[in-house]
Structure formats: C-alpha cells, structure tokens
Amino acid sequence: MRIGKLRHRVSIERPGLTQDPATGEMIPGWQLVRKAWASVEPLSAREFIAAGADQSELSARIVMRHRGDLAPNMRIVHRGKIYNIEGVLPDPESGLHYVTIPVSEGVDDGG
C-alpha cells in the first residue's frame, strides 16, 4: 500500500473507565489509544454481498500501518462515525507493513 492513500485521520479507542465531570464517579467509557493515518473505504455493493449473511454488518474496510496492539474490543472513530473492529488482517506479503481492518458501523457503549 502506498503511504499517500493513508489520508484519513482516525482515532483508535479502547474500553476503559472515565471520570464523570459532574459527580467524579468512574464510569465505563472509551479512552483514546492514539490517532493514526488510515484509508477508510466503504464496501462496494459487490463486496457487501460477497461478505455473506453472517458478516452482513460489515460496512467498511480501514487500512493503516501495521500495529500490533489492535484488538476486536477496540473501536475506530472517523468524522464522528464509530466503527467496531471485526478483525485485524495483516498484509499478505510480510504481515508487518500494514493491516486491513474490516469494520461495522454503529454505536458501542464502552463495554
């Protein structure tokens, strides 16, 4: 993948506790892991159909430089949209240059 295609700024978040500013109580929420450059590509109609019924919730693919700490319990936020990570696929050549992340769009409550 050419680095110039990674033109979208995304936030990678993980579940964690955050402090309620009004009460000071620790509540479940999301913590920023880091911001990263990525390519956010909506699935085409053909790819959506090819994903099959069991994966029909997949709505996009996000490609970014290789990261070893991505996990399915994390999420990615781009332009106000929340994407739940459905898997992390290493590049087929070396497995170390970039990852492809199939995602579903939706609201996740932080759990």
C-alpha positions in Angstrom: 0.0 0.0 0.0 1.3 3.4 -0.9 1.5 5.8 2.0 -0.3 8.5 0.1 -3.5 6.5 0.3 -3.5 6.9 4.1 -5.2 10.3 4.1 -7.8 10.0 6.8 -7.1 10.9 10.4 -8.7 8.3 12.7 -8.9 7.8 16.5 -8.3 4.4 17.9 -10.1 3.9 21.2 -10.3 1.1 23.8 -12.8 0.5 26.6 -11.9 1.9 29.9 -13.1 3.9 32.8 -13.6 7.7 32.5 -14.5 10.2 35.2 -17.9 11.8 35.2 -17.1 15.6 35.4 -20.3 16.3 37.4 -20.1 13.6 40.0 -16.5 12.4 39.9 -17.7 8.8 39.6 -15.7 6.4 37.4 -17.9 5.1 34.6 -17.4 2.8 31.7 -16.4 4.7 28.5 -13.7 4.9 25.9 -10.1 6.0 26.1 -8.0 7.3 23.3 -5.1 5.0 22.4 -3.8 7.1 19.6 -4.6 8.9 16.4 -3.4 7.4 13.2 -3.4 8.0 9.4 -5.6 5.5 7.6 -7.6 4.8 4.5 -11.3 4.5 5.2 -13.1 2.7 2.3 -16.8 1.9 2.4 -17.5 -1.5 1.0 -18.9 -1.6 -2.5 -22.3 -3.3 -3.1 -20.4 -6.3 -4.7 -18.1 -6.6 -1.6 -21.0 -6.2 0.7 -22.9 -9.1 -1.0 -19.7 -11.2 -1.1 -19.3 -10.8 2.6 -22.2 -13.2 3.1 -25.1 -13.2 5.5 -23.1 -14.0 8.6 -21.0 -10.8 8.1 -23.7 -8.5 6.6 -23.0 -5.9 9.3 -19.6 -5.1 7.7 -19.7 -1.6 6.3 -16.2 -0.6 5.5 -12.5 -1.5 5.5 -9.9 0.5 7.2 -6.2 0.2 6.2 -3.3 1.6 8.3 0.3 0.9 9.0 0.9 -2.2 11.0 0.0 -2.1 14.6 0.5 -5.0 17.0 -1.9 -3.7 19.6 -5.2 -3.6 17.7 -7.9 -5.9 19.1 -11.6 -6.6 18.3 -12.7 -5.0 21.6 -11.4 -1.6 20.4 -13.1 0.8 18.0 -12.1 3.4 15.4 -13.7 6.9 15.1 -13.6 8.8 11.9 -15.5 12.0 11.2 -17.9 11.3 14.0 -18.7 7.8 12.9 -18.0 4.9 15.2 -16.6 1.7 13.6 -16.4 -1.5 15.6 -13.4 -3.6 14.7 -14.5 -7.0 13.4 -11.0 -8.4 12.8 -7.4 -7.4 12.1 -5.8 -8.8 8.9 -2.0 -8.5 8.3 -0.8 -7.7 4.8 -0.3 -10.9 2.8 3.3 -10.4 1.9 5.2 -9.8 5.1 2.5 -9.3 7.7 4.4 -6.3 9.0 3.7 -3.4 6.7 0.0 -2.7 7.0 -3.2 -4.1 8.4 -6.7 -4.3 6.9 -9.5 -3.9 9.4 -13.0 -5.0 8.5 -15.4 -2.8 10.5 -19.1 -2.4 11.2 -20.7 0.9 11.8 -22.6 1.5 15.0 -22.7 2.9 18.5 -20.8 0.9 21.1 -21.5 1.7 24.7 -18.0 1.1 26.0 -18.3 -2.3 27.3 
